Amino acid sequence: MDLMQISGQFSVSGDCLEVKPFGNGHINDTYAVTCASEGGVRRYILQKLNSRVFPHPTALMNNFAAVTAYLRPIIKKEGGDPDRECLKVIPTVQGAAYYVDGEGEVWRMTQLIENTDAYLVAESSAMFEDAGRAFGLFIKRLEGFDAASLIEVIPDFHNTVKRYENLEKAVAADKAGRASGVKDLIDFARARKDKTSVIVSALKEGRIPLRVTHNDTKLNNVLIDTATQKAICVIDLDTVMPGSLLYDFGDAIRVGCSTAEEDEKDLSKVNFDRENFVAFTRGFMRGLGDNLTVNEEKLLPTGAILMTFECGMRFLTDYLEGDVYFKTAYPEHNLVRCRTQFKLVEEMEKSLDFMQKTVDDIYFDILKGNKQKEA
């Protein structure tokens, strides 16, 4: 694999000087490409898409190109800098959005947004709040985009009903002979079966809108400006698909409001961080502004619980099937992950009244602020 040759397939500024590994992503192969340009150098991000995780990479890139092309003029109209606030597809020399090499692998290139950092864990509640604002604003700016025109690169990714059905199939098949040892977890999931359809049904019945959603709202998918410490650009758009903003809100809360790592064995350390919940919720809802519907507002806490529950079910399903999807470091790894998620579900359920009051209060403040502006 000649990285210099592949880099040369794209319309970069100047000659390629160097290509070297970049970042710590676990899905795609990522490189920083340094090119000579007038007055210095310019850097780009080159990525080979993981065809195992994304079996339809060209469809993914069509989504990627369409969404970023839509966002950039909106950011400019709002007085922002599209080159820092939105990824830009660097076309190939033939004008395509991606390059397919001789082995059929799909490559893409974007600009490297300089003077930014990505954080695995928020250094403060203020940073987490601003990340929430960035994700909310991302959804708001795409309000006018036809979500149904996007291809589901991972079908039924957040279809909690089907995730539950997959779990029951795994229990029945019991391929790895593990079901008898996790009866408590199977019972936990079955006790919440009726809740799995809440978001799916609301979308199907039109009670909440179908939107363009990110579907992987971890903190490290927002670039933070090193000078201002403000969130400036939402990245990793591989899973941008049609869905509900409840998915994006819920997954961010799942990751950012746990007081322990995803594979913490000591469940006494797994609790629900209320301060982080308030911070992210305030940022996310202010980013959305008046773009949030009443029905969505009422379901935000449910979204957090369901996304956490869904993730736990996925870990449990994989454990029962013999650890065929998620990478594991030891035989019980997926089981440990499942237990942390289900413990967090319990903690969220205990905090449901607090979560709903927080959401209601922030929603009221936003509406009140909008009325004051209109007056």
N, C-alpha and C positions, 0 to 999 in steps of 0.2 A: 504494500500500500504506500504509494508515493504522495505524501501529504502536500508537498510543494506543487506537484502536478495537479492535484485536486483543487488546491487553493487557486491555481491559475485558471480554473474554469469559471471563476466568478469575476464580475466587473468591479474590481477593487481599484483604489486610487494608488497608482504607482506600482512598483515591482515588489513581489513578496520577498522578504528578507529572512523570515523565521517562522516556524510553526512549532508550537510546543503545547503539551497538555495544560488544561486550564480548569480550575474549580474542583469540586468534589461530588459532582452528580453521580448517581448510581444507575441511570437509565441509558442515556445517550453518551457516545464518545465525544468529548468536547475539547477543542483546541483554541488557543489564541494565535491569530495570524498577524504578524507585524509586517507592514508594508511601508516603503519609502513614499513620501509625499512632499509637496512643496513646503519648505520651512520645517521639516521634521519627519515624524512617522505617524502613521495611523494604524490602529489595531481593529481587528474584526474577530468575531466568534464563528468558528467553523464547527459544525456538528454532523456526526453520522447518526441517523435515526436508528433506534433499536427496533428491528423488524420483528423480533419475538414479542415484545410488549405492544408494538404498534404494527399489526399485520397489514395495514393499509396506509403506508407512509405518504403516498402521493395524495390521498384524500385528506390526511392530516395537514399536509402543506397547503392544500387548497383552502382549508379552514383558516390556517395561520395567516396566509397572504391576504385573504378577504377581510379578516377582522382588523389586522394592522393597517391595511389600506384605508379602512373606514375610520379608524381612530385618529390617524395623524392629522387630517384637516380639521377635525373637531377640536383637538388639542391646540392647534394653531389659532383657530377662531377664538378660543377662550383666552388667548394671550400666553399660552405655554410654549415650550420648546419640544416639538415632536421628536427631535433626535435624542433627547434625554428622557422624555416621558413615555416613549413608545418604541418598541422594537421595529426595525425596518428590515424587510427582506432585501438582501443584496442579490440582484438577479445574476444569472449566468451570462456569459458573453453572448449566448444565443437569446437572451431575454427571458429565460424560464425562471420560475421561482425556486427551483431546486435542480440538483445535478444527480444523475444516475450513473454510477461507475460501471465498469466492465463486469462486476459480479452482481449487479442488480441492487447494490446498496444505495440508499437515498441520502444525499448530503444537502445541507443548507448553510447559508451564511447570513449573519446579521451584523450590525455595528456593535462594537464593544463600548458600553457606556462607562466612560472613565470616571474616576474619583467617586466610586460607589462601593458599598459593601453589602453582603448578604449575611444575615444572622440566623443561626439555628434557633437561638433563644433570645427573646427580647431583653435588652439591658435595662429596660424600665417600662412601666405601664404606659408612659407617654409614647414610647416607640411602638408598642403593641397597638395603641389607639390609632396612631398615624398609619400603621399598616392596614388597619380596619378601614380607615378613610380611603386609602388607595384602592382596596378591593371594592368598596362600595361605589367609588367614582368610576372604576372600570366598568361595572355593570350599568351604571347610569348613562355613561357615554355611549353605550351600545344599545340603548333603549330603542332607537329607530332601526336597528339592524334586524333583518328577518332571521330570527333564530332557527326557524324551520328549514332554512336553506343550508344550514351546516350539516355535515355528515357526522353521525355518531361513530367516532373512531374506536370507541370501546362501547358497544351496545349494552344498554341497561346497566351502565356503570353504577348509578345510584338508584336503581330500582330495588328498593328495600324488600318489596314483596318477593321478587325473584331471588334475592339473596337469601331470604328465609326458605324458599322452596329448595334452593341448592343445598342448604344446611340439612333439611329433612331428607333429601336424597342421599347425602353423605352419611347420615345416621343409619338409614335403611341398608345401604350397601356395606358400610363398615369395612372398607377395603383394608385398612391398617389394623383392624381388630382393637380399636381404641375406645369405642363408644361406651362400653361398660364402666370405664374409669372416669368418665366425665358426665355422668348422669345429672349432677347438680347444674352444670352449665347448659345442658340440653333443656332441662326443666326451666331454667332461667329464660332461655330464648322462647320456649313455648308459651310461657306466661305472658309474653309481650307480643305474641303473634298478631293480635288484632290491631296493634299500633303501627304495624309495618306499612299499611296502605294509606296512611294519612296524607302524605305529600303526593304520592302517585295518584290517588283518587282526586285530590284537589286540582292537580294539573289536568287530568283527563276530563274532569267536569267543568273546567274553565273558571274555577273559583280563585285560582291564582294564575298569573300570566306565565307563559313559556318565555324564557329569557335566554340570552347568551350568557353562559356561566363558565367560570374558570375551571372548577372541579378539582383543584389541588391547591387550596389556599393556605399553604404553610408559610410561616414568616419568611423563610429564605427564598420565597418566590416573589419577594418585593425588594427591589434595590433601594438602599438607603444612601442618601447623599452624605459623603464623608464630612463636608463642611457644615451643612445645616442640620444633619441628622434627621432629615425629613424623608419620608417615603416618596420616591419619584417615579418609579416604573414597575409595573407588574410584568413579570417574566414567566418563562416556562409555559407557553401557550399550547402545548401539545394536546392537552385534554379539554381545550375549549370546545364546548358542545352545547346543544340546546338542553335546557333544564330549568331548575328553580333556584333562585338566589338563596333559598333555605339550605340548599346543599353547600354553597360556598360559606355561608355564615356558620353552619353547623360544623363543618370540617375544621374551620379555623378555631372554633371554640374547643373542639375535641382535642386538638393538638396544643393550643396555647393556654388552656385553662386547667390542665392537669398538673398537679404538683410533683409528678414523678415521670420518669422515662417510660416509654411505651412497653418496655420489657422488664419493668421493676418487679422483682419477686416478692418483696415485702409489701403486701397490699395495704398495710397501715400507713404507708407513705403516699398512697394514691388518694388524693382529695381534690375537690373542686375549688379552684382559685377564683373567688368572687371579685376580687379587685381587678384581675385581668378580664373577667367577663364584662364588668362595667366599662372598662377602658375600650376594649375592642368593639363592644356594642355601640358605644357612643360614636366612635370613629366611623364604623361601618354605616350606621344610620345617617350620620351627617354627610357622608360621602354620597349616599343615595338621595338625600334631601327629600323633596316631595315626590320622588319616583317610587316610593314604597307604598304598596296598597294596604288597606286596612286588614285584609285577610292574611297577607304576608306578615304584617306586624304581629298579629296574634299567634302566628305559628313559629316565630323565630326560636323561642325556647324549645319547642317540639323538634325543630330542625336540628338543634344541638344534640338533643338526646338521641334522635333517630340516627344521625350520622355516626355517633359513638357506638350505638347498638349495632349498626350495620357493620362497622369495622370489626367489632368483636365477633360477629357471626362469620365474617370472612376468615378470620384467624382460626376459629373453631372448625369451620368447614375444611380448611386446608390441613389442619391437624388430623382430622378424621380420615382425610383422603391420602395421608402419608406425606404431607409437606411437599406438594408438587408445584406450588405457585410462589409463595414467599420464600426468600432466602432465610435459612435458619443456621444458627451457630451450634445448636445442640438439640437432641430429640424432643425436648419439651418446650422449645422456644415459642412455637405458635400457641401452645397452651398457656404459657405465661402471659403472652400478649393478649390473648382472649380474656384472661382473668383481670388484667388491668383495665381493659375497656369496659367490661361488665361492672367492675367496681366503680368506675367513673360514672357509668349510667346510673347506678344506685345513688351516688352522691348528687348527681344532677337532679334526679327525681325528688330528692329531699329538699333541693333548693329551687324547685319549680316556681313556687310563689314569689320568691325573691327575684328570679329571672324575669318573670312576667311583669312584676312591678317596675323593674329596671327598664325594660323595653317600653312599657306604657309611659313612664315618666319622660324618657328621652323623646319618644314620639310626640308627646304633648308639647314639649319644649320646642321641637322643630316646627310643628304646626303653628304654635304661638309666634315663633320668630318670623315665619313666612307671612303671617297676617300683619305683623308690625311693619314688615318691609312694604307690603302692599298699601298700607295706610300712609 
